Amino acid sequence: MSDAIHADVTVRPPNMLSRVATSLKSAGSKLTHEPLGLAGFIILALLCLIAIFAPLLAPYDPNVQVLSDALQPPSFAHLAGTDEFGRDILSRLIFGTRITIQTVLSISVIVGPIGLVIGVVAGFFGGRVDALLMRATDIVLSFPSLILALAFAAALGAGLTTAIIAISLTAWPPIARLARAEALVVRNTDYVAAARLYGASRLRILFFYIAPMCIPSVIVRLTLNMAGIILTAASLGFLGLGAQPPAPEWGAMISNGRKYMLDFWWVAVMPGIAILLASLAFNIVGDTLRDILDPRHARS
């Protein structure tokens, strides 16, 4: 009889591997009906390939200066023109893709777990723990993210690593609030109640029953945030607090080309187009993932 009762009250969380496989299969079929989203995924895939194979794709060394070719307009020799030092802008954009992808992935790897842990802990425990964590989150949210990132970057010193840390310190609150909202819903589900009845510890319930159910929403939110991360990183580079010369960071390239805007437009416009395409692709992909994973937000 005790074995029967034991079997009845033992309820395990949904199998994550089968859930992920089913979700991927369903997402693939839905993606075929989302041409705009498919285009976004293709652009992102191209950006990743460009970042990986940058040394093979770049027609010139991005840091070699040829002063005799300075400020040449787009041509067959230099498809995106040259900058004030005669460096090929297309080659610098290609290598700049590597910096951008590295920045986005590094920040996402830092921000995702931090926001997830803070959010699910606040949502699961509630009470004073929730109040303390959410008030800290509100304090960070009360500052404009770019201004706060500038303050951290100025305090820590200029550099790509500094920019990644500064943006990470300001980008986790939206993730934490989303994870908290998801945790508040998941903690009231039947299988979590059954796990409590079975005697599972709080930590086990938190990290094996609740946190995995919040991950898909966090991934979607991270994807939507990546466009903002690109713009913030470019802004720090534009102000001289991101990747330092001669690194071909897109924001720094715009900063260097702004004084030539009237006569030599391509120096600043080309990296601006790269930022636009990358940000647009991440926005489209994030919006598509939200529609696929959460039918409540699907476009009619």
C-alpha positions as a LaTeX table, in Angstrom:
\begin{tabular}{lrrr}
\hline
Residue & $x$ (\AA) & $y$ (\AA) & $z$ (\AA) \\
\hline
Met1 & 0.00 & 0.00 & 0.00 \\
Ser2 & 2.83 & 2.40 & 0.85 \\
Asp3 & 4.43 & 1.65 & $-2.50$ \\
Ala4 & 1.18 & 2.51 & $-4.28$ \\
Ile5 & 0.87 & 5.78 & $-2.39$ \\
His6 & 4.54 & 6.50 & $-3.10$ \\
Ala7 & 3.94 & 5.92 & $-6.82$ \\
Asp8 & 0.84 & 8.08 & $-6.83$ \\
Val9 & 2.46 & 11.14 & $-5.27$ \\
Thr10 & 5.71 & 10.94 & $-7.26$ \\
Val11 & 5.31 & 13.46 & $-10.03$ \\
Arg12 & 8.30 & 14.47 & $-12.04$ \\
Pro13 & 8.71 & 17.68 & $-14.00$ \\
Pro14 & 8.22 & 17.42 & $-17.77$ \\
Asn15 & 11.12 & 15.69 & $-19.48$ \\
Met16 & 13.24 & 18.56 & $-20.75$ \\
Leu17 & 14.93 & 16.66 & $-23.59$ \\
Ser18 & 11.67 & 15.47 & $-25.10$ \\
Arg19 & 10.15 & 18.91 & $-24.52$ \\
Val20 & 13.03 & 20.63 & $-26.27$ \\
Ala21 & 12.93 & 18.16 & $-29.18$ \\
Thr22 & 9.18 & 18.64 & $-29.59$ \\
Ser23 & 9.55 & 22.42 & $-29.37$ \\
Leu24 & 12.30 & 22.46 & $-31.99$ \\
Lys25 & 10.27 & 20.32 & $-34.36$ \\
Ser26 & 7.21 & 22.51 & $-33.89$ \\
Ala27 & 9.29 & 25.68 & $-34.23$ \\
Gly28 & 10.80 & 24.45 & $-37.49$ \\
Ser29 & 7.41 & 23.80 & $-39.00$ \\
Lys30 & 6.07 & 27.17 & $-37.86$ \\
Leu31 & 9.17 & 28.98 & $-39.13$ \\
Thr32 & 8.38 & 27.89 & $-42.69$ \\
His33 & 5.24 & 30.04 & $-42.44$ \\
Glu34 & 7.19 & 33.07 & $-41.16$ \\
Pro35 & 9.16 & 34.42 & $-44.15$ \\
Leu36 & 10.27 & 37.52 & $-42.28$ \\
Gly37 & 11.47 & 35.47 & $-39.34$ \\
Leu38 & 13.23 & 33.06 & $-41.68$ \\
Ala39 & 15.02 & 36.02 & $-43.27$ \\
Gly40 & 16.12 & 37.16 & $-39.81$ \\
Phe41 & 17.52 & 33.72 & $-39.00$ \\
Ile42 & 19.36 & 33.66 & $-42.34$ \\
Ile43 & 20.93 & 37.06 & $-41.66$ \\
Leu44 & 22.03 & 35.94 & $-38.19$ \\
Ala45 & 23.48 & 32.74 & $-39.60$ \\
Leu46 & 25.41 & 34.79 & $-42.17$ \\
Leu47 & 26.72 & 37.10 & $-39.45$ \\
Cys48 & 27.94 & 34.10 & $-37.44$ \\
Leu49 & 29.62 & 32.61 & $-40.51$ \\
Ile50 & 31.25 & 35.95 & $-41.30$ \\
Ala51 & 32.54 & 36.19 & $-37.73$ \\
Ile52 & 33.94 & 32.65 & $-37.82$ \\
Phe53 & 35.56 & 32.90 & $-41.26$ \\
Ala54 & 36.54 & 36.59 & $-41.13$ \\
Pro55 & 40.24 & 35.98 & $-42.02$ \\
Leu56 & 39.16 & 34.07 & $-45.13$ \\
Leu57 & 36.44 & 36.48 & $-46.23$ \\
Ala58 & 38.18 & 39.81 & $-45.70$ \\
Pro59 & 39.88 & 40.97 & $-48.93$ \\
Tyr60 & 42.49 & 43.01 & $-47.03$ \\
Asp61 & 44.12 & 43.17 & $-43.64$ \\
Pro62 & 41.77 & 45.39 & $-41.59$ \\
Asn63 & 44.60 & 47.23 & $-39.83$ \\
Val64 & 47.02 & 47.83 & $-42.72$ \\
Gln65 & 47.24 & 51.53 & $-43.58$ \\
Val66 & 47.73 & 52.62 & $-47.19$ \\
Leu67 & 47.74 & 56.41 & $-47.03$ \\
Ser68 & 47.77 & 56.76 & $-50.80$ \\
Asp69 & 44.32 & 55.09 & $-50.88$ \\
Ala70 & 42.84 & 57.23 & $-48.11$ \\
Leu71 & 39.14 & 58.14 & $-48.39$ \\
Gln72 & 38.53 & 56.31 & $-51.64$ \\
Pro73 & 34.84 & 55.92 & $-52.54$ \\
Pro74 & 33.26 & 52.47 & $-52.98$ \\
Ser75 & 34.66 & 50.73 & $-56.04$ \\
Phe76 & 35.52 & 47.27 & $-57.34$ \\
Ala77 & 38.85 & 47.44 & $-55.50$ \\
His78 & 37.23 & 48.55 & $-52.23$ \\
Leu79 & 33.53 & 47.65 & $-52.21$ \\
Ala80 & 32.78 & 49.79 & $-49.15$ \\
Gly81 & 35.47 & 52.41 & $-49.73$ \\
Thr82 & 38.44 & 53.25 & $-47.51$ \\
Asp83 & 38.81 & 55.31 & $-44.36$ \\
Glu84 & 41.11 & 58.23 & $-43.57$ \\
Phe85 & 44.10 & 55.88 & $-43.22$ \\
Gly86 & 43.45 & 53.98 & $-46.44$ \\
Arg87 & 42.16 & 50.90 & $-44.63$ \\
Asp88 & 39.54 & 48.83 & $-46.44$ \\
Ile89 & 36.20 & 49.46 & $-44.73$ \\
Leu90 & 34.64 & 46.18 & $-45.87$ \\
Ser91 & 37.48 & 44.21 & $-44.28$ \\
Arg92 & 37.07 & 46.17 & $-41.07$ \\
Leu93 & 33.33 & 45.56 & $-41.07$ \\
Ile94 & 33.91 & 41.83 & $-41.52$ \\
Phe95 & 36.32 & 41.68 & $-38.57$ \\
Gly96 & 34.02 & 44.00 & $-36.63$ \\
Thr97 & 31.31 & 41.36 & $-36.95$ \\
Arg98 & 33.48 & 39.08 & $-34.84$ \\
Ile99 & 33.71 & 41.74 & $-32.10$ \\
Thr100 & 29.95 & 42.35 & $-32.20$ \\
Ile101 & 29.01 & 38.66 & $-31.99$ \\
Gln102 & 31.56 & 38.11 & $-29.22$ \\
Thr103 & 30.12 & 41.03 & $-27.26$ \\
Val104 & 26.51 & 39.90 & $-27.68$ \\
Leu105 & 27.22 & 36.28 & $-26.73$ \\
Ser106 & 29.41 & 37.22 & $-23.75$ \\
Ile107 & 26.79 & 39.57 & $-22.33$ \\
Ser108 & 24.00 & 37.04 & $-22.90$ \\
Val109 & 25.98 & 34.30 & $-21.12$ \\
Ile110 & 26.48 & 36.60 & $-18.13$ \\
Val111 & 23.06 & 38.27 & $-18.01$ \\
Gly112 & 20.91 & 35.20 & $-18.66$ \\
Pro113 & 21.92 & 33.11 & $-15.61$ \\
Ile114 & 22.06 & 36.14 & $-13.30$ \\
Gly115 & 18.60 & 37.34 & $-14.26$ \\
Leu116 & 17.17 & 33.81 & $-14.20$ \\
Val117 & 18.49 & 33.00 & $-10.72$ \\
Ile118 & 17.43 & 36.32 & $-9.19$ \\
Gly119 & 13.98 & 36.12 & $-10.78$ \\
Val120 & 13.13 & 32.54 & $-9.87$ \\
Val121 & 14.43 & 32.96 & $-6.32$ \\
Ala122 & 12.30 & 36.08 & $-5.85$ \\
Gly123 & 9.22 & 34.47 & $-7.39$ \\
Phe124 & 9.55 & 31.18 & $-5.53$ \\
Phe125 & 10.31 & 32.39 & $-2.00$ \\
Gly126 & 8.26 & 35.59 & $-2.07$ \\
Gly127 & 7.95 & 37.71 & 1.06 \\
Arg128 & 11.01 & 39.61 & 2.19 \\
Val129 & 13.29 & 37.84 & $-0.28$ \\
Asp130 & 11.09 & 38.91 & $-3.16$ \\
Ala131 & 10.80 & 42.47 & $-1.84$ \\
Leu132 & 14.57 & 42.81 & $-1.35$ \\
Leu133 & 15.53 & 41.41 & $-4.77$ \\
Met134 & 12.87 & 43.34 & $-6.66$ \\
Arg135 & 13.73 & 46.63 & $-4.95$ \\
Ala136 & 17.35 & 46.14 & $-6.00$ \\
Thr137 & 16.10 & 45.41 & $-9.50$ \\
Asp138 & 13.96 & 48.54 & $-9.47$ \\
Ile139 & 16.93 & 50.65 & $-8.40$ \\
Val140 & 18.95 & 49.48 & $-11.41$ \\
Leu141 & 15.95 & 49.95 & $-13.71$ \\
Ser142 & 15.45 & 53.50 & $-12.47$ \\
Phe143 & 18.64 & 54.59 & $-14.27$ \\
Pro144 & 18.81 & 54.79 & $-18.08$ \\
Ser145 & 20.81 & 51.72 & $-19.12$ \\
Leu146 & 23.19 & 53.63 & $-21.40$ \\
Ile147 & 23.97 & 56.24 & $-18.73$ \\
Leu148 & 24.58 & 53.54 & $-16.13$ \\
Ala149 & 26.76 & 51.57 & $-18.56$ \\
Leu150 & 28.75 & 54.76 & $-19.28$ \\
Ala151 & 29.29 & 55.27 & $-15.56$ \\
Phe152 & 30.52 & 51.71 & $-15.04$ \\
Ala153 & 32.73 & 51.84 & $-18.15$ \\
Ala154 & 34.25 & 55.16 & $-17.09$ \\
Ala155 & 34.93 & 53.79 & $-13.60$ \\
Leu156 & 36.44 & 50.52 & $-14.81$ \\
Gly157 & 38.43 & 51.96 & $-17.74$ \\
Ala158 & 38.05 & 51.78 & $-21.50$ \\
Gly159 & 38.21 & 48.43 & $-23.30$ \\
Leu160 & 36.08 & 45.68 & $-24.79$ \\
Thr161 & 36.08 & 43.60 & $-21.60$ \\
Thr162 & 35.08 & 46.67 & $-19.61$ \\
Ala163 & 32.22 & 47.36 & $-22.03$ \\
Ile164 & 30.97 & 43.77 & $-21.69$ \\
Ile165 & 31.03 & 44.00 & $-17.87$ \\
Ala166 & 29.40 & 47.44 & $-17.85$ \\
Ile167 & 26.54 & 46.40 & $-20.14$ \\
Ser168 & 26.05 & 43.14 & $-18.21$ \\
Leu169 & 25.66 & 45.07 & $-14.94$ \\
Thr170 & 22.79 & 47.05 & $-16.45$ \\
Ala171 & 21.06 & 44.42 & $-18.64$ \\
Trp172 & 19.96 & 41.79 & $-16.10$ \\
Pro173 & 16.90 & 43.50 & $-14.45$ \\
Pro174 & 14.41 & 42.88 & $-17.33$ \\
Ile175 & 15.44 & 39.22 & $-17.36$ \\
Ala176 & 14.97 & 38.99 & $-13.59$ \\
Arg177 & 11.48 & 40.53 & $-13.71$ \\
Leu178 & 10.41 & 38.17 & $-16.50$ \\
Ala179 & 11.81 & 35.11 & $-14.67$ \\
Arg180 & 10.01 & 36.20 & $-11.50$ \\
Ala181 & 6.70 & 36.48 & $-13.34$ \\
Glu182 & 7.17 & 33.01 & $-14.84$ \\
Ala183 & 8.16 & 31.55 & $-11.47$ \\
Leu184 & 5.03 & 32.96 & $-9.83$ \\
Val185 & 2.95 & 30.99 & $-12.34$ \\
Val186 & 4.98 & 27.78 & $-12.34$ \\
Arg187 & 5.18 & 27.47 & $-8.54$ \\
Asn188 & 1.39 & 26.99 & $-8.41$ \\
Thr189 & 1.30 & 24.13 & $-10.93$ \\
Asp190 & 0.17 & 20.63 & $-9.96$ \\
Tyr191 & 3.51 & 18.92 & $-10.42$ \\
Val192 & 5.24 & 21.43 & $-8.12$ \\
Ala193 & 2.55 & 20.83 & $-5.47$ \\
Ala194 & 3.06 & 17.09 & $-5.88$ \\
Ala195 & 6.82 & 17.53 & $-5.49$ \\
Arg196 & 6.25 & 19.37 & $-2.21$ \\
Leu197 & 3.94 & 16.59 & $-1.04$ \\
Tyr198 & 6.57 & 14.02 & $-1.94$ \\
Gly199 & 9.10 & 15.87 & 0.22 \\
Ala200 & 11.38 & 17.48 & $-2.37$ \\
Ser201 & 13.60 & 20.17 & $-0.89$ \\
Arg202 & 13.13 & 23.84 & $-1.75$ \\
Leu203 & 16.38 & 23.96 & $-3.71$ \\
Arg204 & 15.40 & 20.88 & $-5.71$ \\
Ile205 & 12.00 & 22.37 & $-6.53$ \\
Leu206 & 13.61 & 25.67 & $-7.42$ \\
Phe207 & 16.32 & 24.42 & $-9.76$ \\
Phe208 & 14.78 & 21.21 & $-11.14$ \\
Tyr209 & 11.08 & 22.02 & $-11.32$ \\
Ile210 & 10.70 & 25.80 & $-11.67$ \\
Ala211 & 13.86 & 27.22 & $-13.26$ \\
Pro212 & 13.80 & 24.91 & $-16.35$ \\
Met213 & 10.25 & 26.03 & $-17.14$ \\
Cys214 & 11.38 & 29.68 & $-17.16$ \\
Ile215 & 14.29 & 29.17 & $-19.56$ \\
Pro216 & 12.37 & 29.43 & $-22.89$ \\
Ser217 & 10.92 & 32.83 & $-21.97$ \\
Val218 & 14.33 & 34.03 & $-20.81$ \\
Ile219 & 15.90 & 32.94 & $-24.11$ \\
Val220 & 13.28 & 34.87 & $-26.07$ \\
Arg221 & 13.83 & 37.95 & $-23.93$ \\
Leu222 & 17.60 & 37.69 & $-24.36$ \\
Thr223 & 17.18 & 37.53 & $-28.13$ \\
Leu224 & 15.01 & 40.63 & $-28.07$ \\
Asn225 & 17.58 & 42.38 & $-25.86$ \\
Met226 & 20.46 & 41.64 & $-28.22$ \\
Ala227 & 19.57 & 44.53 & $-30.53$ \\
Gly228 & 19.75 & 46.90 & $-27.56$ \\
Ile229 & 23.05 & 45.33 & $-26.51$ \\
Ile230 & 24.49 & 45.97 & $-29.98$ \\
Leu231 & 23.38 & 49.62 & $-29.87$ \\
Thr232 & 24.73 & 50.12 & $-26.34$ \\
Ala233 & 28.06 & 48.52 & $-27.23$ \\
Ala234 & 28.27 & 50.69 & $-30.35$ \\
Ser235 & 27.48 & 53.75 & $-28.25$ \\
Leu236 & 30.29 & 52.93 & $-25.83$ \\
Gly237 & 32.63 & 52.41 & $-28.78$ \\
Phe238 & 31.49 & 55.70 & $-30.30$ \\
Leu239 & 32.38 & 57.48 & $-27.04$ \\
Gly240 & 35.76 & 55.76 & $-26.81$ \\
Leu241 & 34.85 & 53.44 & $-23.92$ \\
Gly242 & 34.54 & 50.21 & $-25.91$ \\
Ala243 & 37.07 & 48.32 & $-28.02$ \\
Gln244 & 40.14 & 50.47 & $-28.51$ \\
Pro245 & 41.90 & 51.34 & $-31.80$ \\
Pro246 & 42.94 & 49.80 & $-34.07$ \\
Ala247 & 40.19 & 47.22 & $-33.34$ \\
Pro248 & 37.49 & 47.54 & $-36.04$ \\
Glu249 & 34.55 & 48.08 & $-33.70$ \\
Trp250 & 31.52 & 49.47 & $-35.54$ \\
Gly251 & 30.73 & 52.25 & $-33.07$ \\
Ala252 & 34.33 & 53.43 & $-33.04$ \\
Met253 & 34.35 & 53.39 & $-36.86$ \\
Ile254 & 31.32 & 55.70 & $-36.91$ \\
Ser255 & 33.03 & 57.98 & $-34.41$ \\
Asn256 & 36.14 & 58.19 & $-36.58$ \\
Gly257 & 34.10 & 58.85 & $-39.71$ \\
Arg258 & 31.75 & 61.51 & $-38.35$ \\
Lys259 & 34.13 & 64.35 & $-39.25$ \\
Tyr260 & 34.10 & 63.20 & $-42.86$ \\
Met261 & 30.30 & 62.81 & $-43.11$ \\
Leu262 & 29.68 & 65.69 & $-45.51$ \\
Asp263 & 32.36 & 64.87 & $-48.08$ \\
Phe264 & 33.12 & 61.17 & $-47.54$ \\
Trp265 & 29.81 & 59.69 & $-46.37$ \\
Trp266 & 30.78 & 56.04 & $-46.70$ \\
Val267 & 33.27 & 56.17 & $-43.81$ \\
Ala268 & 30.46 & 56.52 & $-41.26$ \\
Val269 & 27.48 & 55.20 & $-43.21$ \\
Met270 & 28.87 & 51.71 & $-43.90$ \\
Pro271 & 29.34 & 50.72 & $-40.23$ \\
Gly272 & 25.98 & 52.34 & $-39.51$ \\
Ile273 & 24.36 & 50.02 & $-42.06$ \\
Ala274 & 26.09 & 47.05 & $-40.42$ \\
Ile275 & 24.68 & 48.03 & $-37.01$ \\
Leu276 & 21.24 & 48.50 & $-38.55$ \\
Leu277 & 21.22 & 45.06 & $-40.20$ \\
Ala278 & 22.49 & 43.25 & $-37.12$ \\
Ser279 & 20.02 & 44.98 & $-34.79$ \\
Leu280 & 17.13 & 44.43 & $-37.18$ \\
Ala281 & 17.98 & 40.75 & $-37.56$ \\
Phe282 & 18.03 & 40.19 & $-33.79$ \\
Asn283 & 14.73 & 42.05 & $-33.37$ \\
Ile284 & 13.06 & 39.98 & $-36.08$ \\
Val285 & 14.42 & 36.71 & $-34.68$ \\
Gly286 & 13.35 & 37.60 & $-31.14$ \\
Asp287 & 9.87 & 38.57 & $-32.30$ \\
Thr288 & 9.59 & 35.35 & $-34.30$ \\
Leu289 & 10.73 & 33.20 & $-31.39$ \\
Arg290 & 8.16 & 34.88 & $-29.16$ \\
Asp291 & 5.41 & 34.16 & $-31.67$ \\
Ile292 & 6.49 & 30.54 & $-32.05$ \\
Leu293 & 7.02 & 29.73 & $-28.37$ \\
Asp294 & 4.08 & 31.70 & $-27.00$ \\
Pro295 & 0.94 & 31.55 & $-29.19$ \\
Arg296 & $-0.67$ & 34.28 & $-27.06$ \\
His297 & 1.65 & 36.81 & $-28.73$ \\
Ala298 & 1.32 & 35.39 & $-32.24$ \\
Arg299 & 0.59 & 37.83 & $-35.03$ \\
Ser300 & $-2.88$ & 37.52 & $-36.46$ \\
\hline
\end{tabular}
